[in-house]
Structure formats: C-alpha cells, structure tokens
Amino acid sequence: MLEIVMAIFLLGILLTGLFDCFYQGIKKNMSAKELKQKVLQLELFQLKIKNIFCRLCGENSLWLDKHPDASGPALQAAYEQIVDADMHGILHGMLFLNKSKELCLASWAENGKGRIEVLLDNVSSFHCKLFDPQKGEWKQSWPKKEEGKPVMAKIDLNWNGKATPFVFFLTDADEKIKYPALP
C-alpha cells in the first residue's frame, strides 16, 4: 500500500512538472504571435509610406504643415497612384496622428473621393522632419511653397511605449546629397 501511495505521489509531481512546461510553452507561443503581429504592422506601415515616397509628383510634392484633424504636424504629399481602381491618378495624402492616438493616412483624389486608413494604433507621439540638402540640416517645418526638395524624411514614432524611428530616402538616383562639414 505504501508503494502505491509513493507511486501516485511521484506521478503527481511528474504530471505537475509536465503541465507547467506545457503552460510555459503556450505562453511563449502567444507572446511570439503578438511580437510577429507588431512586426508585421510596422512592416506594412513602412511599405505603405515607402510606396508613397517612391511616387512623389513634382518639386513641391512633400511638405509639413498643421492640419485641424492632426495632433501636431502632418506630413502631406502629392503622389501618383496607379494600382487602386477607385482612386487613381494624382492623389493628395496626409500622414497624421489623430486625437485617438491612431496614426492615419488620409488620401483623396482631385475628383473628391477620399479615405482614411489607420496604419498604427496606440501611437503616443509622431514627429517628422525633412532633410534640406541645400542647408544640410533637418527641418521640422517645410511649407508647400518652400524652394527646393527634401532628400530624406525622418519619422519618429512612440508606438506601444517604444521609440520607433524610420528614415526614408527621397532622392532620384542621379541626385547628390550634401552633408554638412564636420567641425
């Protein structure tokens, strides 16, 4: 009888350890899926913005300005869209942080059609700077009437409590970037 009790006791300890390992494996799997989802959201955001920057139209096609729907500055662009059947041709777009802490991309065509896409949620801050190749410095404001064209765009997000920076090159292949001289 004592041997049976000892066997049941040892079996209980063994099963407890196995169930704990199983539980830990499930938790790690769930956290890996959450991390994968976050990475995919950032990749989609980066791809969407890169697509817009690759299709900019003209000299004054990218600017930073205030907008009533935005919390802080908004990055605005004029770009060509050829893929979307509803909205094609020259579009105007605005990347901005709304009052609900969502990073949104508003796009509208000259015919009046428009849409707003939420690219990321839970964004506590959004800052954008454009690099002026003539002065060799980052600018936090770039009016539409500004002479010249920025060669880089820097977007700093605070997303889900983490600082997440992005830098996009906006130059053509034959255009030269001038960096400031080192002291």
C-alpha positions in Angstrom: 0.0 0.0 0.0 2.9 2.3 0.8 4.4 1.6 -2.6 1.2 2.5 -4.3 0.9 5.8 -2.4 4.6 6.7 -3.3 4.0 5.8 -6.9 0.9 8.1 -7.1 2.8 10.9 -5.3 5.7 10.6 -7.8 3.3 10.5 -10.7 1.6 13.7 -9.3 5.0 15.5 -9.2 5.9 14.4 -12.7 2.5 15.5 -14.1 2.7 18.8 -12.3 6.1 19.4 -14.0 4.8 18.4 -17.4 1.7 20.6 -17.2 3.9 23.6 -16.1 6.2 23.0 -19.1 3.1 22.8 -21.4 1.7 26.1 -19.9 5.1 27.9 -20.3 5.2 26.7 -24.0 1.7 28.1 -24.6 2.6 31.4 -23.1 5.8 31.7 -25.2 3.8 30.8 -28.3 1.3 33.6 -27.6 4.0 36.2 -26.9 5.8 35.2 -30.2 2.5 35.6 -32.1 1.9 39.1 -30.6 5.5 40.1 -31.5 5.1 38.8 -35.0 1.8 40.8 -35.3 3.6 44.0 -34.2 6.5 43.5 -36.6 4.0 42.9 -39.5 2.2 46.1 -38.6 5.4 48.1 -38.7 6.5 46.5 -42.0 3.1 47.3 -43.5 3.4 50.9 -42.3 6.9 51.2 -43.7 5.9 49.7 -47.1 2.9 52.0 -47.4 5.0 55.1 -46.7 7.8 53.9 -49.0 5.3 53.4 -51.8 4.1 57.0 -51.4 7.6 58.4 -51.3 8.5 56.5 -54.5 5.6 58.0 -56.4 6.0 61.7 -55.4 5.0 64.1 -58.2 6.9 67.3 -58.9 9.0 69.8 -57.0 6.6 70.7 -54.2 5.2 67.3 -53.6 6.1 66.8 -50.0 5.6 69.2 -47.1 5.0 69.5 -43.4 2.1 71.6 -42.2 -0.5 72.0 -39.5 -4.0 70.5 -40.0 -7.1 70.7 -37.8 -7.6 66.9 -37.7 -4.0 66.3 -36.6 -2.4 66.3 -33.2 0.8 68.1 -34.1 2.2 68.5 -37.6 1.1 66.4 -40.6 3.2 65.1 -43.4 1.5 65.9 -46.6 2.3 64.6 -50.1 1.1 64.7 -53.7 1.8 61.3 -55.3 0.7 59.2 -58.3 -1.5 56.1 -57.6 -2.0 53.6 -60.4 -3.0 50.4 -58.6 -6.2 51.4 -56.9 -9.3 51.3 -59.2 -11.3 53.7 -57.1 -8.6 56.3 -56.5 -6.0 56.6 -59.3 -4.0 59.4 -60.9 -2.6 62.2 -58.8 -3.6 61.8 -55.1 -3.0 64.0 -52.1 -2.1 62.3 -48.9 -1.6 63.3 -45.3 0.1 61.2 -42.6 -1.0 62.4 -39.2 -1.7 61.4 -35.6 -5.4 61.9 -34.7 -6.9 62.6 -31.3 -7.5 58.9 -30.6 -3.7 58.2 -30.8 -4.0 56.5 -34.2 -1.5 57.1 -37.0 -3.7 57.7 -40.0 -3.1 58.1 -43.7 -5.8 60.2 -45.4 -5.8 60.1 -49.2 -8.0 62.0 -51.6 -8.2 62.4 -55.3 -9.0 65.6 -57.2 -12.5 64.2 -58.1 -13.3 64.3 -54.4 -13.1 60.7 -53.5 -11.1 60.0 -50.3 -10.5 57.6 -47.5 -8.7 57.4 -44.1 -6.7 54.4 -43.2 -5.5 53.7 -39.7 -1.9 52.4 -40.1 -1.0 52.0 -36.4 -2.9 52.4 -33.2 -1.6 53.2 -29.7 0.8 55.8 -31.0 1.6 58.3 -28.3 3.8 60.6 -30.4 4.5 61.3 -34.1 7.3 63.6 -35.3 8.5 64.1 -38.8 11.5 66.0 -40.2 12.6 66.6 -43.7 16.3 66.9 -44.7 17.2 70.1 -46.6 20.2 69.3 -48.9 21.0 73.0 -49.5 21.5 73.7 -45.8 22.5 70.2 -44.8 20.0 70.1 -41.8 16.8 68.5 -40.7 13.8 70.8 -40.7 10.7 70.4 -38.6 8.6 72.6 -40.9 8.6 72.6 -44.6 5.8 74.7 -46.2 4.4 73.7 -49.6 5.9 76.9 -51.0 9.4 76.0 -49.9 12.1 76.2 -52.6 13.9 73.0 -53.3 13.0 69.5 -52.5 13.8 67.4 -49.4 16.0 64.4 -49.9 15.2 62.4 -46.8 12.2 62.1 -44.4 12.6 61.1 -40.8 9.6 59.8 -38.9 9.9 59.2 -35.2 7.0 57.3 -33.5 6.4 56.3 -30.0 4.4 53.2 -30.5 3.2 50.8 -27.8 5.6 52.6 -25.4 8.7 52.1 -27.6 10.6 54.7 -29.7 10.5 53.6 -33.3 12.4 55.7 -35.8 12.3 55.5 -39.6 14.3 57.2 -42.3 13.3 57.3 -46.0 15.4 58.5 -48.9 13.5 60.6 -51.4 16.2 61.3 -54.0 16.5 60.2 -57.6 19.4 58.0 -58.5 21.4 60.9 -60.1 20.7 63.5 -57.4 23.6 64.3 -55.0 23.1 64.6 -51.2 25.2 67.3 -49.5 26.1 66.7 -45.9 27.3 69.4 -43.6 31.1 69.7 -43.0 32.3 68.2 -39.8 33.8 70.6 -37.2 
